[in-house]
Every structure is written in structure tokens, then in C-alpha cells.
Amino acid sequence: MILCIADIIPPELLERARATLAEVPFKDGRETAGWHARTVKRNQQADGRSPEVAALREELTQALTRHPLFQMAVRPARMKPLMFSRYEVGMAYGNHVDDAVMASPGGALRTDISYTLFLGDPASYDGGELLIESTAGEQTFKLPAGSLVLYPSSSLHRVEEVTRGERLAAVGWAQSQVRDPGQREVLFDLDTTRRQLFDESGNTDAFKALSKSYANLLRMWVEV
């Protein structure tokens, strides 16, 4: 499942993120890439050792995990700290698949879901589209600032070359409580439907029956 979430962070946090990243040091993005990804990765990343970067990363992560759609789609068990990437003119990230297991402060993390939070105004740069391959073909994403796209970490994807301006984004990965992507999508659809049913009709027998099935599927599929 690929899902776009608009305005996932408030405008004041977006502006604060931009101001912070304008002042912190960046380094060659290849330093954090796997051995095969280094051959196609050309970008810069904010130095995660900076206290300002660490504080911003924590604030953004809290905003993401508070959002109901993010919670419903990801069901995060653990999340790798966000990385902030910058693409200047001529920079790109060729076709690659994210590492299946990544180092994280709490120990090794299985990457089930990847996500990109766009921080720059799309009109301020040319190129820089995120292309994700799926069974429906390639899908292209260049979202408004403050919006996020999440997708299976198993997907081939790339960032097109920036030809004008600067592309600024935060990228992250999550290990879900539900390993199987098909099961995550079923749970997302059921949860979305039962919430809509409750908003339209209240705590009806139909809502209770659907909630029972939803809860029992959680018991079958969630790893805690």
C-alpha cells in the first residue's frame, strides 16, 4: 500500500524545520548508504550528531506518530530516527531498495515501511520527484511541503535529478507490529470503514460487528 497524507505536520513546525536545517551542517549522503546504494546515491544529509538536528528529529517523529492515518497505516512497533536529506542541482538517488535490516539505537530494526516527508515547496525546485515501482507501474510523487508519502520498504524507488533549486525532505523507516503488507492494508481498510460508519451512524450493531472482526484480526496478526 502506498499512502499520501497531506499536512501531517503543522505549518509552524514546518517553518521551524526549514529554519533549523538552514543552519546545521550537512555531509555526503553516501556515508549512510549500504554498499550497493553508494553507487547511485548523490545527496547530502544533515549531521545527526548535531543537537539541533536531534531535537528536530524528535519533534517531527512525535508529530507523525500522533497522526491517526499514520498510526493506522504503519502501526509502528519501532522507528528508525529520521534523516534529513538535501538535493542540490545535479543530485539524484538512482533505483534502489532500502536495506531490509538497519541499525538503530534500540538495536537492529526490520524495515517494513519507508516514508518521505516533503519539507520544500515543490515550486521552488525542478526535478526531484520520488518514483516508486509497483504492480501498477511507476508512480511519481512531488508533494506539497508538510505532506508525507509512505510505501513498502520492499519497493524499488528513486529520486530524480534536481535541475533547479533545492529539494529538502525527511526520510524514515518503521518496523510495523504487522509484518505482512497485505494484512496491514486489510486492517487499514477495516479501521477506516468502521470509523466512517461510526461518524455516520454512531455505535450501531453493524459498527460493533465490524469492530469485533477488526479486533480479532489484530489478535491474529499483531506482534507485540
C-alpha positions as CSV (number, residue, x, y, z in Angstrom):
1,M,0.0,0.0,0.0
2,I,1.2,3.5,-0.9
3,L,-0.5,6.3,1.0
4,C,-0.1,10.1,0.9
5,I,-1.0,12.1,4.0
6,A,-1.4,15.9,3.5
7,D,-0.5,18.4,6.1
8,I,0.8,15.8,8.5
9,I,2.8,18.4,10.4
10,P,1.5,21.9,11.4
11,P,2.8,24.9,9.5
12,E,4.7,26.4,12.4
13,L,6.7,23.1,12.8
14,L,7.4,23.1,9.1
15,E,8.8,26.6,9.2
16,R,10.9,25.7,12.3
17,A,12.3,22.6,10.5
18,R,13.3,24.7,7.5
19,A,15.0,27.3,9.6
20,T,16.9,24.7,11.7
21,L,18.1,22.8,8.6
22,A,19.3,26.1,7.0
23,E,21.8,26.5,9.9
24,V,23.1,22.9,10.6
25,P,26.0,21.2,8.8
26,F,25.3,18.6,6.1
27,K,27.6,15.8,4.9
28,D,27.8,13.4,2.0
29,G,24.8,11.1,1.9
30,R,26.8,8.2,0.8
31,E,28.2,7.8,4.3
32,T,24.9,6.3,5.5
33,A,24.1,4.2,2.3
34,G,24.6,0.5,2.0
35,W,27.5,-0.8,-0.1
36,H,25.4,-1.1,-3.2
37,A,23.3,2.1,-2.8
38,R,26.5,4.2,-2.6
39,T,27.0,3.7,-6.3
40,V,23.7,5.5,-7.1
41,K,23.3,7.9,-4.2
42,R,24.2,11.6,-4.7
43,N,22.7,13.8,-2.0
44,Q,23.6,15.5,1.4
45,Q,22.3,14.6,4.8
46,A,22.1,16.7,8.0
47,D,24.7,15.6,10.6
48,G,22.7,13.6,13.1
49,R,25.2,14.4,15.9
50,S,24.0,18.0,15.9
51,P,21.8,18.7,19.0
52,E,19.6,20.9,16.8
53,V,19.0,18.0,14.4
54,A,18.3,15.6,17.2
55,A,15.7,17.9,18.7
56,L,14.0,18.5,15.4
57,R,14.0,14.8,14.6
58,E,12.3,14.0,17.9
59,E,9.7,16.8,17.5
60,L,8.8,15.6,13.9
61,T,8.6,12.0,15.0
62,Q,6.1,12.9,17.7
63,A,4.0,14.8,15.2
64,L,4.0,11.8,12.8
65,T,3.1,9.2,15.4
66,R,0.3,11.4,16.7
67,H,-1.4,11.5,13.3
68,P,-4.2,8.9,13.1
69,L,-3.7,8.0,9.5
70,F,0.0,7.4,10.1
71,Q,-0.8,5.2,13.1
72,M,-3.5,3.2,11.1
73,A,-1.3,2.6,8.1
74,V,2.1,2.0,9.8
75,R,1.2,0.5,13.2
76,P,4.8,1.3,14.3
77,A,6.5,-1.1,16.7
78,R,9.8,0.7,16.3
79,M,11.0,3.6,14.2
80,K,14.5,4.5,12.9
81,P,15.5,8.1,13.7
82,L,14.6,10.4,10.8
83,M,17.3,11.5,8.4
84,F,17.2,14.9,6.7
85,S,18.2,14.9,3.0
86,R,19.1,17.8,0.7
87,Y,19.4,17.6,-3.1
88,E,21.1,20.4,-4.9
89,V,21.3,20.8,-8.7
90,G,22.7,17.7,-10.3
91,M,22.0,15.4,-7.3
92,A,19.8,12.3,-7.5
93,Y,19.3,8.9,-6.0
94,G,19.1,6.1,-8.5
95,N,17.0,3.0,-8.4
96,H,17.4,1.0,-5.1
97,V,15.7,-1.0,-2.4
98,D,16.1,0.1,1.2
99,D,18.1,-2.2,3.4
100,A,15.9,-4.9,4.9
101,V,17.6,-4.5,8.3
102,M,19.0,-1.3,9.6
103,A,21.0,-0.4,12.7
104,S,19.0,1.7,15.2
105,P,19.6,3.0,18.8
106,G,17.3,0.2,20.2
107,G,19.0,-2.5,18.2
108,A,18.6,-3.9,14.6
109,L,15.3,-2.8,13.0
110,R,13.4,-4.6,10.2
111,T,12.3,-2.1,7.6
112,D,8.7,-2.8,6.7
113,I,7.6,0.8,5.7
114,S,9.6,3.7,4.3
115,Y,8.3,7.3,4.2
116,T,9.3,10.6,2.9
117,L,8.2,13.9,4.5
118,F,8.5,16.7,2.0
119,L,9.8,19.9,3.6
120,G,10.4,22.2,0.5
121,D,7.8,24.0,-1.6
122,P,7.6,21.9,-4.9
123,A,7.5,25.1,-6.9
124,S,11.0,26.0,-5.5
125,Y,12.8,23.2,-7.4
126,D,12.6,21.3,-10.7
127,G,13.1,17.5,-10.8
128,G,13.5,15.7,-7.5
129,E,10.4,13.5,-7.9
130,L,10.2,10.3,-5.9
131,L,9.4,7.4,-8.2
132,I,8.1,4.2,-6.7
133,E,7.7,1.0,-8.7
134,S,4.6,-1.1,-8.0
135,T,2.5,-3.7,-9.8
136,A,0.6,-0.8,-11.4
137,G,3.9,0.6,-12.8
138,E,5.9,3.6,-11.7
139,Q,4.2,6.2,-9.5
140,T,5.6,9.7,-9.2
141,F,5.4,11.9,-6.0
142,K,6.3,15.5,-5.5
143,L,4.1,16.6,-2.7
144,P,3.4,20.0,-1.1
145,A,5.6,20.9,1.9
146,G,4.4,19.3,5.1
147,S,2.9,16.2,3.3
148,L,4.2,12.6,3.5
149,V,4.1,9.5,1.3
150,L,4.6,6.1,2.8
151,Y,5.3,2.9,0.9
152,P,6.6,-0.7,1.4
153,S,10.3,-0.8,2.0
154,S,10.5,-3.7,-0.4
155,S,9.7,-1.3,-3.3
156,L,12.3,-0.2,-5.9
157,H,12.3,3.5,-5.9
158,R,14.5,6.5,-6.8
159,V,14.8,10.3,-6.6
160,E,15.1,12.0,-9.9
161,E,17.8,14.5,-10.6
162,V,17.2,18.1,-9.3
163,T,17.7,20.6,-12.2
164,R,16.8,23.8,-10.3
165,G,16.7,24.9,-6.7
166,E,17.0,22.6,-3.7
167,R,14.9,19.5,-2.6
168,L,14.6,19.2,1.2
169,A,13.0,16.2,2.9
170,A,13.0,14.0,5.9
171,V,13.1,10.2,5.4
172,G,12.4,7.4,7.8
173,W,11.7,3.7,8.3
174,A,9.4,1.7,10.6
175,Q,9.1,-1.8,11.8
176,S,5.4,-2.5,11.9
177,Q,3.5,-4.5,14.5
178,V,2.0,-6.3,11.4
179,R,4.8,-7.7,9.3
180,D,2.7,-8.7,6.2
181,P,1.8,-5.7,3.9
182,G,-1.4,-7.3,2.8
183,Q,-2.6,-7.7,6.4
184,R,-1.7,-4.1,7.1
185,E,-3.8,-3.0,4.2
186,V,-6.8,-5.1,5.3
187,L,-6.6,-3.6,8.8
188,F,-6.3,-0.1,7.4
189,D,-9.4,-0.6,5.2
190,L,-11.4,-2.1,8.1
191,D,-10.4,0.6,10.5
192,T,-11.2,3.4,8.0
193,T,-14.6,1.9,7.3
194,R,-15.6,1.4,10.9
195,R,-14.6,4.9,11.8
196,Q,-16.7,6.2,8.8
197,L,-19.6,4.0,9.9
198,F,-19.4,5.4,13.5
199,D,-19.3,9.0,12.2
200,E,-22.3,8.4,10.1
201,S,-24.5,6.2,12.3
202,G,-23.0,6.0,15.8
203,N,-22.5,2.9,17.9
204,T,-24.8,0.7,15.9
205,D,-24.9,-3.1,15.8
206,A,-23.1,-3.0,12.4
207,F,-20.3,-0.9,13.9
208,K,-20.0,-3.3,16.8
209,A,-19.8,-6.4,14.5
210,L,-17.2,-4.8,12.3
211,S,-15.2,-3.7,15.3
212,K,-15.3,-7.3,16.6
213,S,-13.8,-8.6,13.4
214,Y,-11.2,-5.9,13.3
215,A,-10.2,-6.6,16.9
216,N,-9.9,-10.3,16.3
217,L,-7.8,-9.8,13.2
218,L,-5.5,-7.6,15.3
219,R,-5.2,-10.5,17.8
220,M,-4.2,-12.9,14.9
221,W,-1.7,-10.6,13.2
222,V,-0.1,-8.1,15.6
223,E,3.3,-8.9,17.0
224,V,3.9,-7.3,20.4
